[in-house]
């Protein structure tokens, strides 16, 4: 008799437990709340100026906001600069979506996900001191295919965070983000991103006059081979509408650890028809802060020499 008395409440509990994920699917959530601190890509404005430390680019999804300072550590002529990347969709207050709508595999659902992962970027670089040449880079970057999306059904980050808030103790939510970060970086398979950039230069001694526009387009792929290894590929065209047009192709390997990522790359550039090997490291200095330094061989007035570039980045994300 006691068993029968408990059977009805138990059945109702099972029904509500099964229905909870369905209600969560229809609830509207703020998509950018679930940004994971993993695989921060290069600034699109820096790509437009060919000022990134590494030639072979990541294809991971961008953060809705990122600020960078960068420069060359071996060539004083390159000077230093700064860049800001931000999502127009995030800036306009967008991003509040139902999980069902966000995950929908229709054309509209896919295009909206691309929109949430599109950033505009502005960068400026002063070469050779105050009297040197000022360079301005403007870029747009989008992620077209992203199986590493933490909001997707493969990871279910929003549901896991909500469950941790209801049932977990102190630090439970942070633990969920840390676990999803590891899962995202180990998830197969291919991420695809691309972009367009425009560089403008102010001639030396004429800082108020911008000209000499150069357009850049690029496409990058990132294939996760294992929990530790990613294969990176990049095709980039620069100066496509003037006589100095050139093409760059390259491939690289990324070795991932919890504290730092290591890179090795080789790129072929039609400017000098040579292979340019290089390598670098990205170190997480603190939550939301990372630094990248890379060395590569390049040609300067016919002589081969090493080039060392570095960038310090800040990007607000969740734990």
N, C-alpha and C positions, 0 to 999 in steps of 0.2 A: 504494500500500500504506500509506504514511504517512497519507494522507487517511482511509482506512478505520479506521486505528488511533485517529485523533482523533475520528471521527464518534460513536462510542459515548459517550465522556465529554461531548462537546458536547451530545448529546441528553439525557443525564442532567442536565446543568447547566440546560438549558432547562426540563426538567420541574420541577426544584426551584425555579427562579426563578418559574415560573408558579404553583407551589403555595404560595410564601411569603405572598402576599397572602391566600390562603385560610386558612392557618394563623393569620395575624394577625387575621382576622375572628373566629376562634373563641377566641383568647386573651382572657383577662380583663384589662382595663385599668382604671385609676382615672380615671373620667370628669372629675373636677374638676382633674386635672393639666393639662387642655387648655383652661383658661379664658383667653381672649384679652382683652387690655387694649383694649377698644373699646366705644364707646357705652354708658357707664355710666348706668343709669336712676336716677330719683329715689327717695329713701327712702319706703317705704310709710307709715311713721309720720309723716313730714312731710306727705305727701298728706292723711292723716287730719286734720291740724290746719290744712290750707290754708296751709302755711308754705313751700312750694317757691318758688324764685326765679321760675320760669316757670309759667304757667297751663296751657299745652299740653304734655303729657307725652310722653316717649319710650315706645316699645313694645318696646324691645330687652330681651334676656334679662338678668336680674340676675346679679351676682357672688355666690358662696356666702357671702362675708362682706364687710361694708362698715361703716365707722364715719364719721360726719359731725358737724361742728360748723357751726352756721348762725345767722343773725340778720339783722336789718334795719340798714341803714346810714343810714337817713333818719328813722326813727321810734323814739325811745327807749322808747316804751311797749311795743314788740315784744320788746325784750330779746334774749337769746340762748338757744340750746339745743343739744342733742346728740341723736344717733340712732344706733342699731345695727341692722343688718339681717343676718340669717343664714339659711341653708338648713337646715331640720330634717333633711333627708335626708343632708346633708353632716355635720351635727353628730352624727348617730347612727352615723356610720361607713359610710354607704351610698356608692354611686357606683362600686363595683367591678363592672363589667359586661363581657360580651363585646360586641365591636363589632357582630356580627351581631344580637344581641339588642337592643342599643340602637337600631340603625337599622331594625329591623323595623317595617313599616307597619301592623301589626295594631292593634286597639284597646288591647291590653295594652302594646304598644310605645309607642304615642302617649301613653298615660296615665303611663307611667314617665318619659318625657322631660319631661312637664309637671311631674311630681313633682320631678325634679332641678332645675327652674327655678322652684321655689316658695320664697319667703322669708317669714319672720316678721320684724316690725319693731317696735321700741319707741323712742319719741322723747319728750323732755321739753323744755318751753319755759317760761322764767320771764319774765313780762312786768312791766315797770315796776320792776325792782330787787327786792331781797329781800322787800319788803312787798307786792309785786304779786301778780298772779294766776298760779298754776301750772297749766300745761296739759300733759296727758299724751296721747300718740297711740299707738295700737296698730293695726297693719295687717298684712294678708296680700296678697301679690302673686304672680301666676302668669303665665307666658308660654304661650299656648295654641297659637300657630303661629309657627314660627321657621325660615324658610329660610336664615337666617344662621348656623345652628349649625355651628361649625368642625369638629365631630366627624362631621357628616353626610357622605354619599358625595360631595357636590359639592366638598368641600375636602379630605377625607381627612387631617386634621391628624395623628392618631396614627401612621399609616403614614409620613407624610413626616418626622415627628420621629424615628421609629425608623431610617429610612434615613439621615438626617443624622447620627445618633449613630454608625452603623456605618461610614459612608463619608466623612463630612465632617471638616473640620479645626476648629480653634478658632472659635467663633462661628457654626458652621453651624446649630445648633439655634435660636439667636436670630434668624438670618436667615430661617428657616422661619416662626417666629412673626410676624415683621414682614411677610413676604409674605402670610401668611394673614390678618393684620389688614387689610391693604389690600384683599384679595379679599372678605373678609366685608363690609366697608363699601361695596363697590361692587356686591354681589350683589342682583339683583332677587329678591323683590318685596315682599310685604306681611308685616309682623310684627304680631301681635295679642297684647295683654296686658290684664289686668284685675285688679281687687282690691277689697277691702273694708277699711274702717278705722273705728275708734271713737275719738272724742275725749272725754276727761273733764277737767273744770275744777275746781280748788279755789278757792272764793271768797276774795277778798282778806282777809287776816288769819286764815284758817282753812286752813293748808297741809295739815293731816292729813285734811281732809274733801274727798273727790272726788265730784262729782255733775255734773248738767247734761250727760248723755251725748248726743253727736251722731254719727249713723252716716253714713258716706260710701261710695258705690260708684262705680267708674269703669271705663271701657273706653277703650283707646287703640290707635290704628293708626299704623304707620310704614311708608310706601311709599318704597322706594329708586328714585328717578327716574334717577339716573346715579351715576357715581363721586363726584361732588361734592355732589349735591342729594338731600335727603330731604323728603318731605311728611309732616307730623305732624298727627294729628287726635285730639281728646279729647272724650268726653262724661262728665260727672260730676254725680252727684246727691248733695246734702249735706243733713243734717238731715231725712232721709226720714220719720222717725217723730214729728216734732213740728211745731208751727205755723210754724216758721221754715224750712221746706223750700225749697230752691232748686235750680235746674238751671243748669249751665254747659256750653256747647259752644264749641269753638275749633279753629282750624287754624293751622299755622305751617310755616315753611320752615327747614331746617337746611342750612347750607353747611359742608362738611367739608374740613379741611386736616390735614396731619400734626401741626401744633403746636397748633391750636385749632379749635373749631367755633363758628360764629356762628348766631344764631337771630333770627327775626322772627315775631311771632305776633299774632293778634287773637282775642279771646274775648268771647262774649256771656253775660251773667249776668242771671238773672231777679230778682236782688236789687234792681237798679236799672234793669233793662231798657236797658242801654247797652253799646256796644262798647268793649272795653278793649284798645288796642294795646300792644305791648311788644316788647322785644328784649333779647338778652343774649349772653354768650360763655362757653364752657368752655375752659379752658386746662390742658394737661397740664404740671404743674410739675415732676414727676419721675416715675420709674417707680412706678406704683401710687398716685400722688397727683394729684388734679385739683382745680380751683377753678371755681365757676360764679358769675357775677354777672349780674343782670338788672334792668332798670328797666321799670316799667309805670305806666300811668295808672289811678288809682282814685279813688273818691268817698269823702270824709271830711266828715261833717256837711254834706252838700250841696255841698261844694267839691271841684273836681277838683285832684289833686296827683300828683306823681311819687313812686313807691315804689321803693326800691332794696334788693334783698336779695342775700345772698351765702351760699355754702356751700363748705366745704373738706372733701374726701372722701379716705379712704384705703381701699384694697381690694387684698388680695393676689391677684395673678394670675401667670401665667407670663410670660416675656419678651414 
